Each structure stands twice: as structure tokens, then as C-alpha cells.
Amino acid sequence: ESNNLNQSQKVFKFSIITMYTTKNNMNSGYADPRSLVLTLQELSTDYHKEIAEMNNILFQAKERYQLTLNENNEKIQRAQDKMSDENVQIQKEFEELRKMYEKNLPSLNEEKIMIQSQYYKEKSKFDCDFQTKVNEATNKLSEINVKLMTTSKEAVQEIEDLKAQLEREIAELNSEYRSNLSNIDVSYKKELNAVNQHIQDLTNYVNETTIKLNQRREQSSKDYHLSVERLTQDNNAAGEEYNATCISISQNIRMRTQNYENSASGIRNAIEGAINNQKRQVVHSPFA
């Protein structure tokens, strides 16, 4: 654009030089109306050519600006579509995550309840069996104690042996009870811990996935806004450049038009002066 403007200025300078040269020639008595008319025509041709060139520069600047706007607006639309598609996908994954959680959690809780129920059921039966055996042994021991009070000294030893045996059986029952109860508790806790771990793993997975999905959504929104901000800045810069070009071209057109009109007016005056001079020469001619 600057090259075109510089070329216009060169042509204008040439036109001004031609005008003043012609005017000087006229003042020196060498002015030729036809030559001046040709000069005026050349000046007009150059002027309109330069104006056309500057208008073409302005048109091209507008085309570039509009092209930039169209391209950037398309990019903004694509960025918006991308963010929208990403949000739809994220929402879909959220929905799948929710369904998976709602499907698996009840079954795990049900399994947990079954384990607890089975534990209390087995423990209750075990306690009942143990209590029955202990009661039987205790009743026998009570009967033996009664016999000891009513039995002769000769039979005491036999009853004492039987009593000791029953006491050992009761002690063994207590020991066996504690051992079996411990085994039941260990098995119960193991199964319960396994289910609780599955529930915890499921909860952790849901929480971690939720965090990741939210981060993806935030990043998608951030990328979109950064892209829009950058493209908007490009649009603004292109608009400023286009406005600057419009101002520059308008100023040059006004200046060139003013100079052209001044130059053309000077040449027209020179033509009029040359014609009048020729008329005077004809009037004073000895052959007139």
C-alpha cells in the first residue's frame, strides 16, 4: 500500500513540475494552448489512475479484513461446537457413572446385610448349642453335688471323679466356644471387610472420576474462552489496521484531489492566458 501511495506522490510531483514548467513557458512567451490541454489531460488521467489505485488498495484492505473476520468467526464457532460436544460427552459419562454407582451400591449393601444377618444367625445358633451343652453339664454337676451330700464315704471318690470330669467338659466347652466364636468373628470380619472395601473402591472411583470429569469440563471451558479471547483480539487488531488504512487512504485522496484541483485550475488559467495572448497577437499582426 505504501509503495502505491509513494508512486502516486511521484506522479503528482511530476504533474506539478509539468504545470509550473508550462506556466513558465507561457510567461516566457512560449505557451502553447494545445500543449497545455494535453498536460491537463495527462494530469487528469494520472489523477484518476491514482484515485483508482487507492480505491483498489482500500477495497483489498476491506476484503482482507472481512476474510479475517469470517475465518476467525468460523474458528470461534468451531471452538464453541467443540466445547458443546465435549460437554455433551462429559454429561453422558456422568450419567453412565451415576447408573453404574446406583446399580452396584445396592447389591453391595445387600451383600453386606446378608453377611451381617448370616453372622448373627450362625452366632445365635452357636450360642444356643453351646448354652444347651453347658446347661446339660451344669445340671449333671448339680446332681453330682447333691449325691455327694447323700452318698456314703465309700462312693464319694467315684462321684468326685465324675464331678472332675464334668468340670473339665465345661471348661473345654468354654474354650471351644471362645475358639469357635473367634473363628466365626474372623470369618465374618473378613467377608464384611471385603464388601466394605468394594464399597470404598466404588466410592473412590466415583469421586475420582467426578473430579476428572469436572476438570475436563473446566479445561474445555477455559480453552474455549482463551480461544475466543485470542480470536477477538485478532479481529480487533484487523479492524484497527483496516481503520488506519481507511484513514490514510481518505487523507491521501483528499490531499491528492486538492492538489489535482489546484494544479488543474492553474493549467486552465494558463490555457486561458495563452489563448488570450494568441488573440492579442492576431489583433496586432500586420496581416490582420
DAVENKA-V354996 format. One record per residue. N is the residue number from 1. PSI is psi in radians with two decimals (NA if undefined). OMEGA is omega in whole degrees, -180 to 180 (none if undefined). Layout:
BEGIN
{{N,PSI,OMEGA} {N,PSI,OMEGA}}
END
This chain:
BEGIN
{{1,-0.77,-180} {2,-0.61,178} {3,-0.73,179} {4,-0.70,179} {5,-0.71,178} {6,-0.71,179} {7,-0.67,179} {8,-0.73,180} {9,-0.65,178} {10,-0.77,180} {11,-0.71,179} {12,-0.77,179} {13,-0.72,179} {14,-0.70,-180} {15,-0.73,179} {16,-0.78,179} {17,-0.75,179} {18,-0.73,-179} {19,-0.87,-177} {20,-0.61,177} {21,-0.75,179} {22,-0.73,-180} {23,-0.72,179} {24,-0.73,178} {25,-0.69,180} {26,-0.79,-180} {27,-0.46,-180} {28,-0.05,179} {29,0.19,-178} {30,0.15,-176} {31,2.37,179} {32,2.04,-178} {33,-0.72,-179} {34,-0.70,178} {35,-0.70,179} {36,-0.67,178} {37,-0.75,177} {38,-0.72,179} {39,-0.74,179} {40,-0.71,178} {41,-0.73,178} {42,-0.72,179} {43,-0.76,179} {44,-0.75,179} {45,-0.82,180} {46,-0.72,-179} {47,-0.88,-178} {48,-0.56,176} {49,-0.79,-180} {50,-0.73,178} {51,-0.72,179} {52,-0.71,179} {53,-0.75,-179} {54,-0.66,176} {55,-0.61,177} {56,-0.71,176} {57,-0.75,179} {58,-0.73,179} {59,-0.78,179} {60,-0.67,178} {61,-0.72,178} {62,-0.71,178} {63,-0.78,179} {64,-0.75,180} {65,-0.79,180} {66,-0.66,178} {67,-0.75,178} {68,-0.79,179} {69,-0.81,-179} {70,-0.81,-179} {71,-0.80,-179} {72,-0.65,177} {73,-0.63,175} {74,-0.71,177} {75,-0.71,177} {76,-0.73,179} {77,-0.71,178} {78,-0.70,178} {79,-0.69,179} {80,-0.73,178} {81,-0.70,179} {82,-0.79,179} {83,-0.71,179} {84,-0.79,178} {85,-0.70,179} {86,-0.70,179} {87,-0.67,177} {88,-0.77,179} {89,-0.75,180} {90,-0.73,179} {91,-0.63,177} {92,-0.75,179} {93,-0.62,175} {94,-0.76,-179} {95,-0.75,178} {96,-0.70,178} {97,-0.75,180} {98,-0.78,180} {99,-0.75,179} {100,-0.74,-179} {101,-0.80,-179} {102,-0.44,179} {103,-0.73,-173} {104,-0.61,-176} {105,-0.81,180} {106,-0.71,-180} {107,-0.66,177} {108,-0.72,177} {109,-0.67,177} {110,-0.73,177} {111,-0.68,178} {112,-0.77,178} {113,-0.70,179} {114,-0.72,179} {115,-0.78,179} {116,-0.75,180} {117,-0.76,179} {118,-0.66,179} {119,-0.88,-179} {120,-0.55,178} {121,-0.85,179} {122,-0.72,-180} {123,-0.71,179} {124,-0.77,179} {125,-0.74,180} {126,-0.76,178} {127,-0.71,-179} {128,-0.81,179} {129,-0.76,-180} {130,-0.78,-178} {131,-0.64,178} {132,-0.82,-180} {133,-0.73,180} {134,-0.72,179} {135,-0.73,178} {136,-0.80,-180} {137,-0.67,-180} {138,-0.71,178} {139,-0.76,178} {140,-0.70,-180} {141,-0.65,177} {142,-0.72,178} {143,-0.69,179} {144,-0.72,179} {145,-0.65,177} {146,-0.75,180} {147,-0.64,-179} {148,-0.55,-179} {149,-0.37,-176} {150,-0.06,-175} {151,2.61,178} {152,2.83,-177} {153,-0.50,-178} {154,-0.54,-176} {155,-0.03,-177} {156,-0.72,-176} {157,-0.72,-179} {158,-0.72,180} {159,-0.67,177} {160,-0.73,178} {161,-0.74,179} {162,-0.67,178} {163,-0.78,179} {164,-0.68,179} {165,-0.77,179} {166,-0.71,179} {167,-0.65,177} {168,-0.71,179} {169,-0.74,179} {170,-0.75,178} {171,-0.71,179} {172,-0.69,178} {173,-0.76,178} {174,-0.75,180} {175,-0.76,179} {176,-0.66,179} {177,-0.85,-179} {178,-0.69,-180} {179,-0.84,-179} {180,-0.67,178} {181,-0.68,177} {182,-0.74,179} {183,-0.73,179} {184,-0.76,180} {185,-0.74,180} {186,-0.81,-180} {187,-0.74,180} {188,-0.85,-179} {189,-0.63,180} {190,-0.84,180} {191,-0.72,-179} {192,-0.72,178} {193,-0.66,179} {194,-0.77,179} {195,-0.76,178} {196,-0.64,178} {197,-0.69,177} {198,-0.73,178} {199,-0.74,180} {200,-0.73,178} {201,-0.75,179} {202,-0.78,180} {203,-0.76,179} {204,-0.75,-180} {205,-0.77,180} {206,-0.78,-179} {207,-0.79,-179} {208,-0.75,179} {209,-0.67,178} {210,-0.76,178} {211,-0.79,-179} {212,-0.74,180} {213,-0.71,177} {214,-0.67,178} {215,-0.71,177} {216,-0.74,-180} {217,-0.75,179} {218,-0.73,-180} {219,-0.68,178} {220,-0.77,178} {221,-0.72,180} {222,-0.80,179} {223,-0.72,-179} {224,-0.85,-177} {225,-0.63,176} {226,-0.73,179} {227,-0.77,179} {228,-0.72,180} {229,-0.78,-179} {230,-0.78,-179} {231,-0.60,176} {232,-0.70,176} {233,-0.70,177} {234,-0.76,178} {235,-0.76,180} {236,-0.73,179} {237,-0.73,178} {238,-0.67,178} {239,-0.73,178} {240,-0.72,179} {241,-0.73,179} {242,-0.75,178} {243,-0.72,179} {244,-0.71,178} {245,-0.75,179} {246,-0.79,-180} {247,-0.80,-179} {248,-0.81,-179} {249,-0.75,-180} {250,-0.75,178} {251,-0.76,180} {252,-0.67,179} {253,-0.77,178} {254,-0.78,-180} {255,-0.78,-178} {256,-0.68,179} {257,-0.76,179} {258,-0.79,179} {259,-0.70,179} {260,-0.81,-179} {261,-0.71,178} {262,-0.79,-179} {263,-0.77,-179} {264,-0.70,178} {265,-0.72,178} {266,-0.73,-180} {267,-0.71,179} {268,-0.73,177} {269,-0.68,179} {270,-0.70,178} {271,-0.82,-180} {272,-0.71,179} {273,-0.71,-180} {274,-0.71,179} {275,-0.78,179} {276,-0.67,179} {277,-0.73,178} {278,-0.67,180} {279,-0.71,180} {280,-0.69,179} {281,-0.64,179} {282,-0.73,-179} {283,-0.70,-177} {284,0.04,-179} {285,2.45,179} {286,-0.26,-179} {287,0.05,-177} {288,NA,none}}
END
